[in-house]
Amino acid sequence: MKTVIVISGPTASGKSSLAMELAQKLSGVIVSADSMQIYRGMDIGTAKPAKEDMRRVEHRLIDVLDIGEPFSVADYKREACAAIDEIISAGRQPFLVGGTGLYIDAVMNNVSFGDFECPPGIREELSSEAEKLGAEHMYGMLKEVDPEAAEGIHPNNMKRVIRALEVYRATGKTITYYKSISKTDPPKYNFLHYTLVPKSREELYARINARVDKMMEDGLEREARELFDSGLERAVTACQAIGYKELFGAFRGDMTVDEAVELLKQRTRNYAKRQLTWFSRYDAVRLYV
């Protein structure tokens, strides 16, 4: 099997720079493993590679969807594997690069998400319940039917809580069950996995703060305003992006722009902390940066 080079790590750790350097040397193509870079128009806030970088090295799964289009982990696994197969067939080196752990796991573990289609209306029904009963109640329901899935989902991440409950209501089996039977499948590829580990959290957090300041200088507020006016808040998947929803609070008058920027820095630091915990599980070559 062809080897896929995987580069993972928290935000602001230097994944893209390393991947670009290696891809140029190895005739590589980068397959993005970032859940928000897939959307068109979300450029500054998702730290997409510069246009000139994407001209120098081919990238896949960037700028392929409009913000209103939903996109699941199952969708990502299918599209990423198709891209990797094409890259291998062309005799080039595939790189899987990003910080969305669920996406990387789906490809590396050859996860299957079941051959079922959830009947229409179940997700809307669960969303209505969440509005009436609250996040704590919905998370408690998930803990009862699928405690293993609940362990891996933040109690406030209603999108993933509802998805897990939707699978259970639609099929009578848990999302954990579907993942467990799929992991008996052999992997599609060999993997050489590097994960970037900051030498200190303080240094990583300083990089994150500086990156947010640079994003604001580069026009993040303008980009966020355009997306706000385009209806990003109503988008099923894209609305989850850190970097925009914080500024939306300022646009609604809930806080000042300066307060929104500080909230953005805090949430990005918290996200990086969760990424570090996630990637610490991997049996990977650790590069301290």
C-alpha positions, 0 to 999 in steps of 0.5 A, spaced: 500 500 500 502 507 498 504 511 504 500 517 506 504 522 510 499 525 516 501 531 519 497 533 525 497 538 531 493 544 534 492 550 531 498 555 530 503 549 531 506 550 524 502 544 520 501 548 514 508 550 513 511 543 514 507 540 510 508 545 504 516 544 505 515 537 505 510 536 499 515 541 495 520 536 496 516 530 495 512 531 489 506 531 494 499 534 494 496 536 500 489 533 503 486 538 508 483 535 514 480 542 517 472 542 518 472 549 516 477 550 510 472 546 506 467 552 505 468 558 500 468 565 503 471 563 510 478 565 508 482 569 514 478 566 520 480 559 518 487 561 516 487 558 509 493 557 505 495 563 501 493 563 494 500 563 492 501 557 496 496 553 493 499 555 486 505 552 488 503 546 492 496 542 490 491 542 495 484 538 496 478 539 500 479 547 500 473 551 497 469 546 495 462 548 499 458 554 500 457 556 507 449 553 507 451 546 505 452 541 511 458 536 511 459 530 516 465 526 518 462 521 513 462 526 507 469 528 509 472 520 509 469 519 503 471 525 499 478 525 502 479 517 501 477 519 493 482 524 493 488 520 496 486 514 491 487 519 485 493 522 488 496 515 488 494 513 481 497 519 479 504 517 482 504 523 487 505 523 494 499 524 498 499 528 505 493 529 510 494 535 514 490 539 519 487 539 526 480 536 526 481 530 529 475 526 527 477 527 520 484 524 521 481 518 525 476 517 520 481 516 514 486 512 518 481 508 522 477 506 516 471 508 519 464 506 516 458 510 518 453 505 516 449 504 510 443 507 512 439 514 511 436 517 517 428 518 516 427 525 515 424 529 521 428 526 526 433 531 526 428 537 526 425 533 532 431 532 536 433 540 535 426 542 537 427 538 544 434 541 545 430 548 544 425 546 549 429 541 554 436 544 554 443 541 552 444 538 559 437 534 558 440 532 551 446 530 553 443 526 559 439 522 554 446 520 550 449 518 556 444 513 557 443 510 550 451 511 548 455 513 554 462 511 550 459 516 545 458 521 550 465 521 553 468 523 547 463 529 545 463 536 549 456 537 553 455 543 549 456 541 542 449 540 540 450 538 533 454 532 535 449 530 541 443 530 536 447 527 530 449 521 535 441 521 538 439 521 531 443 515 529 440 511 535 433 513 534 433 511 526 436 505 527 436 502 534 443 502 534 448 507 537 453 511 533 459 507 537 456 500 535 457 503 527 464 505 529 466 499 532 464 494 527 468 498 522 474 498 525 475 491 524 476 493 517 483 493 514 486 500 513 486 502 506 493 505 506 500 505 510 501 511 514 507 515 516 504 520 522 507 526 525 504 530 530 506 537 532 507 538 540 508 545 542 514 546 547 510 550 552 503 551 552 504 558 554 508 559 547 502 556 543 497 561 547 502 567 545 502 564 538 494 564 538 493 571 540 498 574 535 495 570 530 488 573 532 491 580 532 494 578 525 487 576 522 484 582 525 489 586 521 488 582 515 480 584 515 477 578 519 472 583 521 470 585 514 470 578 512 465 576 518 460 581 517 460 579 510 458 572 512 454 574 517 450 578 512 450 572 508 446 568 513 452 564 516 449 563 523 443 559 519 448 554 516 448 547 519 455 546 519 459 552 517 456 556 523 460 552 528 467 555 526 471 559 531 473 566 528 466 568 526 461 567 531 464 571 536 464 577 532 457 576 530 456 577 538 459 584 536 454 585 530 448 583 534 450 589 539 451 583 545 459 586 546 464 590 543 469 588 537 474 588 542 471 584 547 469 579 541 476 579 539 478 577 547 473 571 546 475 569 540 482 568 543 480 565 549 476 560 545 481 558 540 486 557 546 481 552 549 480 549 542 488 548 542 488 545 549 482 540 546 486 538 540 493 537 544 489 532 548 486 529 542 492 528 538 496 525 545 492 519 544 496 517 537 502 513 536 505 518 532 512 521 531 512 527 535 515 533 533 516 539 538 516 546 536 
